[in-house]
Amino acid sequence: MTKPVLHIGNKRLSSWSLRPWLALRKAGIEFTENLIPLDQPDTRETLKALSPAGTVPVLQAGALTLWDSLAICEWAAEQAPSLWPSDPSLRAHARAVTASMHSGFGGLRRDLSMDLQRSVGGTDVSVQAWQDIETILAMWAACPRGGDGFLFGQWSIADAFYTPVATRFRTYAIDLPDAAQAYVDLLLSDTDYRAWETAGLAETFDAPFH
Ligand SMILES: N[C@@H](CCC(=O)N[C@@H](CS)C(=O)NCC(=O)O)C(=O)O
């Protein structure tokens, strides 16, 4: 059978692409990766040819085309249920934490965008971004942790969604409580994340709008 193809944006910049890429790796699903450089003259045309959304990530698996990072993670979890906690209440909690990232935190996204090649100490953080950071820290603190130290013990899709946040906290030198910093360090030392980061640091694409 042909392997699914995951179309992604620049590893340096595309926080949305990082999430399903991690989930597919953690699920042990073999896939082919196709990187579409963002902000190029033909980017929009290329993305629109792939899906109606015109965004990355996009997963193509046989006749199926999925253009949303959470939908792709859910597709992976159908095959690898361990991507979510096994306990129904914890699974519901993990979905709430994940959905909060998927649909919210606009201040953080806008003002502290992911850029693996930047290191910006002492940034003036906007009020909206600070409010998002406080909310994220409160959500993390309310997760059970334990086990391997991930939000729900074992690595889950919730951790995929907060790995790009961890990179932002490092890039913008956000001062964090010890437990939150330990979680950030855990996410950023993950072997799969490190493979993504190594590639992102080596990229030389010009992406003026990101
Ligand atoms: N809801 C989508 C959002 C994806 C998204 O906004 N992707 C950005 C890049 S990280 C994009 O493709 N933008 C189009 C462009 O830059 O041309 C998802 O979860 O996958």
The ligand as an ORCA input file, in Angstrom:
! r2SCAN-3c Opt
* xyz 0 1
  N      -6.564     24.961     11.115
  C      -5.398     24.663     10.329
  C      -4.506     25.897     10.232
  C      -3.241     25.664      9.420
  C      -2.506     26.960      9.057
  O      -2.958     28.108      9.320
  N      -1.342     26.794      8.402
  C      -0.537     27.924      7.921
  C       0.949     27.681      8.030
  S       1.605     27.256      9.556
  C      -0.699     28.060      6.429
  O      -0.710     27.066      5.731
  N      -0.804     29.284      5.902
  C      -0.894     29.504      4.490
  C       0.267     30.249      3.948
  O       1.146     30.628      4.728
  O       0.321     30.449      2.725
  C      -4.709     23.431     10.932
  O      -4.979     23.114     12.092
  O      -3.969     22.740     10.242
*
